[in-house]
Amino acid sequence: MLKKNPFGHYLILKKWLIRYLGFMSHRRYRGFNQLHIEGSEIIKNLSEKNVLFISNHQTYFADVVAMFHVFNASLSGRIDNIKNVGYLWSPKLNIYYVAAKETMRAGLLPRILAYAGSVSIERTWRESGKNVKRQVKMSDISNIGLALNDGWVITFPQGTTKPFKPVRKGTAHIIKHYKPIVVPIVIDGFRRSFDKKGLMIKKRGILQSMIIKKPLEFDYEKDSVENILEKIEYAIEQHPSFLKVIPKEELEAKKKLDVTRQWEF
């Protein structure tokens, strides 16, 4: 009952937080909107720890909450679906996510979400809406390593919800140093579904998607930081080469699908 994780959080409290928040958020991905999932069978075959998930980023919180749903559903045998929220009764408690410290301190709900699994770090390039430039805190790197040593870590290597921004070098250094299994995830539809924070529903009937890809392969000794960054950009489909003009007919078809599709409950 009093067991804690490496960050001093009581596991029983974290379990009940994940259960409650998962139950409250479930209809955001299977109800008001629908989450299309591909590749979640990969989750079941991963090792218990030292796994780093890398993903593009669209909202502060809705993205990572969806991943908690998908990961736990997959571990309970639900492949590519999150039917029946009962999979959260025994959630995986060593899932963490990297987030900006200022974001996780901005109100009561973010602080609660932080207890559910945040590894909070100080951003080196931006704070309170202003550009800054400061050294990486080694304690932040150590905390990410501590989380990897205990379980799985979700990170958004661009460090922003804006698309096609460069991947931060810190992610490449973490990969070279801790040598985790690196699993790419590509998400879409969250920006249209939710506000920027991912707490309020902006629009209903949106088709969200989450594609989980096979782990990346690295030569930890020979791959340079730049090579790793490029592999990450391609894997999460944020490399500049992915920028293209969407044909009008494709865009109209997507809009029609979002508006007219009838979801099953």
C-alpha positions as CSV (number, residue, x, y, z in Angstrom):
1,M,0.0,0.0,0.0
2,L,2.9,2.4,0.7
3,K,5.1,1.4,-2.2
4,K,6.6,4.3,-4.1
5,N,8.1,4.8,-7.5
6,P,11.7,6.3,-7.9
7,F,10.2,9.8,-7.8
8,G,8.5,9.3,-4.4
9,H,5.0,8.9,-5.8
10,Y,2.7,6.4,-4.0
11,L,1.8,3.7,-6.5
12,I,-1.7,3.1,-5.0
13,L,-2.5,6.8,-5.5
14,K,-1.1,6.8,-9.0
15,K,-3.2,3.8,-9.8
16,W,-6.4,5.4,-8.7
17,L,-5.5,8.6,-10.5
18,I,-5.0,6.7,-13.8
19,R,-8.2,4.8,-13.3
20,Y,-10.3,7.9,-12.6
21,L,-8.7,10.2,-15.3
22,G,-8.9,7.3,-17.8
23,F,-12.6,6.7,-17.1
24,M,-13.3,10.5,-17.4
25,S,-11.4,10.9,-20.6
26,H,-12.4,7.7,-22.4
27,R,-15.3,9.2,-24.4
28,R,-12.9,11.8,-25.8
29,Y,-11.4,9.1,-27.9
30,R,-14.3,6.7,-28.2
31,G,-17.5,8.7,-28.1
32,F,-17.3,12.4,-28.9
33,N,-14.5,11.6,-31.3
34,Q,-13.1,8.3,-32.5
35,L,-9.5,7.2,-32.3
36,H,-8.1,5.0,-35.1
37,I,-5.2,2.9,-34.0
38,E,-2.6,1.0,-36.0
39,G,0.3,-1.1,-34.8
40,S,-0.5,-1.5,-31.1
41,E,0.5,-5.2,-31.2
42,I,4.0,-3.8,-30.9
43,I,3.3,-2.7,-27.4
44,K,2.7,-6.2,-26.1
45,N,6.2,-7.4,-27.1
46,L,8.3,-4.6,-25.6
47,S,10.5,-5.1,-22.6
48,E,9.3,-4.0,-19.2
49,K,11.7,-1.0,-19.1
50,N,14.2,1.2,-21.0
51,V,11.7,1.9,-23.8
52,L,11.5,5.5,-25.2
53,F,8.4,6.5,-27.2
54,I,8.9,9.4,-29.6
55,S,6.0,11.3,-31.1
56,N,4.9,14.4,-32.9
57,H,3.0,16.7,-30.6
58,Q,-0.4,18.4,-31.1
59,T,-1.8,19.3,-27.6
60,Y,-0.3,19.5,-24.1
61,F,-2.2,16.7,-22.5
62,A,-4.7,14.9,-24.9
63,D,-1.9,13.2,-26.8
64,V,-0.3,11.6,-23.8
65,V,-3.6,10.6,-22.2
66,A,-4.5,8.8,-25.5
67,M,-1.2,6.9,-25.3
68,F,-1.9,5.8,-21.7
69,H,-5.3,4.4,-23.0
70,V,-3.7,2.7,-26.0
71,F,-0.7,1.2,-24.2
72,N,-2.9,-0.2,-21.4
73,A,-5.5,-1.5,-23.8
74,S,-2.8,-3.3,-25.8
75,L,-1.3,-4.9,-22.7
76,S,-4.7,-6.2,-21.8
77,G,-5.1,-7.9,-25.2
78,R,-7.1,-5.2,-27.0
79,I,-5.2,-4.7,-30.3
80,D,-5.8,-1.5,-32.2
81,N,-8.9,-0.6,-30.1
82,I,-9.8,0.9,-26.7
83,K,-13.2,-0.8,-26.2
84,N,-14.3,-1.3,-22.6
85,V,-12.3,0.9,-20.3
86,G,-11.9,-1.9,-17.9
87,Y,-8.3,-2.3,-19.1
88,L,-7.4,0.5,-16.8
89,W,-8.3,-1.4,-13.6
90,S,-4.8,-2.8,-13.5
91,P,-2.8,-0.1,-15.4
92,K,0.9,-0.2,-16.1
93,L,2.3,2.1,-13.4
94,N,5.8,2.7,-14.7
95,I,4.8,4.8,-17.8
96,Y,6.2,8.3,-17.7
97,Y,6.1,11.3,-20.0
98,V,8.5,14.2,-20.4
99,A,6.9,17.6,-20.0
100,A,7.9,21.2,-19.3
101,K,8.0,22.0,-15.6
102,E,6.1,25.3,-16.1
103,T,3.3,23.5,-17.9
104,M,2.9,21.0,-15.1
105,R,2.7,23.7,-12.5
106,A,0.1,25.8,-14.3
107,G,-2.9,24.9,-12.2
108,L,-4.4,22.1,-10.1
109,L,-5.3,19.7,-13.0
110,P,-1.8,19.8,-14.5
111,R,-0.3,19.1,-11.0
112,I,-2.6,16.1,-10.7
113,L,-1.6,14.9,-14.2
114,A,2.0,15.3,-13.2
115,Y,1.6,12.9,-10.3
116,A,0.2,10.3,-12.8
117,G,3.6,10.1,-14.5
118,S,5.3,13.4,-15.5
119,V,9.1,13.8,-15.7
120,S,9.2,17.5,-15.5
121,I,12.1,19.4,-17.1
122,E,13.1,23.0,-17.6
123,R,13.1,23.9,-21.2
124,T,16.4,25.4,-22.4
125,W,14.9,27.5,-25.2
126,R,11.6,28.9,-24.0
127,E,9.8,29.9,-20.8
128,S,6.6,31.7,-20.1
129,G,6.1,32.5,-23.8
130,K,9.6,34.0,-24.2
131,N,12.7,32.8,-25.9
132,V,15.5,31.9,-23.5
133,K,18.9,30.3,-23.8
134,R,20.3,28.3,-20.9
135,Q,22.3,25.2,-20.2
136,V,20.6,21.8,-19.9
137,K,20.2,20.8,-16.2
138,M,21.9,17.5,-15.7
139,S,19.3,16.6,-13.0
140,D,16.7,16.7,-15.8
141,I,18.7,14.2,-17.9
142,S,19.2,12.0,-14.8
143,N,15.5,12.0,-14.1
144,I,14.7,10.8,-17.6
145,G,17.3,8.1,-17.1
146,L,15.7,7.2,-13.8
147,A,12.4,6.8,-15.5
148,L,13.8,4.7,-18.3
149,N,15.5,2.5,-15.8
150,D,12.1,2.0,-14.1
151,G,9.9,1.6,-17.2
152,W,8.6,3.4,-20.3
153,V,9.0,7.1,-21.2
154,I,7.0,9.1,-23.7
155,T,8.7,12.2,-25.1
156,F,7.8,14.7,-27.8
157,P,11.3,15.5,-29.2
158,Q,10.2,18.7,-31.0
159,G,9.3,20.2,-27.6
160,T,6.4,22.1,-29.1
161,T,2.9,21.5,-30.5
162,K,3.8,23.4,-33.7
163,P,4.3,21.0,-36.7
164,F,7.6,20.5,-38.6
165,K,9.7,22.2,-36.0
166,P,13.3,20.8,-35.6
167,V,13.9,17.9,-33.2
168,R,15.8,19.0,-30.1
169,K,19.3,17.6,-29.7
170,G,18.6,16.5,-26.1
171,T,16.6,13.5,-27.4
172,A,19.5,12.3,-29.5
173,H,21.9,12.6,-26.5
174,I,19.5,10.6,-24.3
175,I,19.3,7.9,-27.0
176,K,23.1,7.6,-27.3
177,H,23.6,7.6,-23.5
178,Y,20.9,5.3,-22.3
179,K,20.5,3.1,-25.4
180,P,16.7,2.6,-25.0
181,I,14.4,0.8,-27.4
182,V,13.0,3.7,-29.4
183,V,9.4,3.3,-30.7
184,P,8.1,6.1,-33.0
185,I,4.4,7.2,-32.9
186,V,2.6,9.4,-35.4
187,I,-0.6,11.1,-34.2
188,D,-3.1,13.3,-36.0
189,G,-6.5,14.8,-35.4
190,F,-5.9,16.0,-31.8
191,R,-5.3,19.5,-32.9
192,R,-8.7,19.7,-34.5
193,S,-10.4,17.9,-31.6
194,F,-9.1,19.8,-28.6
195,D,-7.9,23.2,-27.5
196,K,-4.1,23.7,-27.3
197,K,-3.9,22.3,-23.8
198,G,-5.9,19.3,-24.7
199,L,-8.4,19.8,-21.9
200,M,-11.4,21.2,-23.7
201,I,-13.2,19.6,-26.6
202,K,-13.1,22.0,-29.5
203,K,-14.9,20.0,-32.1
204,R,-16.8,16.6,-32.1
205,G,-16.9,13.9,-34.8
206,I,-13.2,14.2,-35.6
207,L,-11.3,11.2,-36.7
208,Q,-8.1,11.0,-34.6
209,S,-5.3,8.6,-35.4
210,M,-2.4,7.0,-33.7
211,I,0.1,4.9,-35.7
212,I,2.7,2.9,-33.7
213,K,5.7,2.0,-35.7
214,K,8.4,-0.7,-35.3
215,P,11.4,0.3,-33.0
216,L,14.1,2.2,-34.7
217,E,17.6,0.8,-35.2
218,F,20.6,2.7,-34.2
219,D,24.4,2.2,-34.1
220,Y,24.9,3.8,-30.8
221,E,28.7,4.1,-31.4
222,K,28.8,5.2,-35.0
223,D,25.5,7.2,-35.5
224,S,26.1,10.9,-34.9
225,V,23.7,13.2,-33.1
226,E,22.7,14.6,-36.5
227,N,22.0,11.1,-38.0
228,I,19.8,10.2,-35.0
229,L,17.9,13.5,-35.3
230,E,17.2,12.9,-39.0
231,K,16.0,9.3,-38.3
232,I,13.7,10.7,-35.6
233,E,12.3,13.4,-38.0
234,Y,11.5,10.8,-40.6
235,A,10.1,8.3,-38.1
236,I,7.6,10.7,-36.6
237,E,6.9,12.2,-40.1
238,Q,8.2,15.7,-39.2
239,H,11.0,15.9,-41.6
240,P,10.7,18.9,-44.0
241,S,10.3,16.5,-46.9
242,F,6.9,15.6,-45.5
243,L,5.6,19.1,-46.2
244,K,3.4,19.0,-49.2
245,V,0.3,20.6,-50.7
246,I,-2.7,18.4,-50.0
247,P,-4.8,17.9,-53.2
248,K,-8.2,19.7,-52.9
249,E,-10.2,16.4,-53.4
250,E,-8.2,14.7,-50.7
251,L,-8.8,17.6,-48.2
252,E,-12.6,17.6,-49.0
253,A,-12.8,13.9,-48.5
254,K,-11.1,14.1,-45.1
255,K,-13.4,16.9,-44.0
256,K,-16.5,14.9,-45.1
257,L,-15.2,11.9,-43.2
258,D,-14.7,14.0,-40.0
259,V,-18.2,15.5,-40.2
260,T,-20.4,12.6,-41.3
261,R,-18.9,9.4,-39.9
262,Q,-21.2,7.7,-37.3
263,W,-19.3,6.2,-34.4
264,E,-20.0,2.9,-32.6
265,F,-20.1,3.0,-28.8
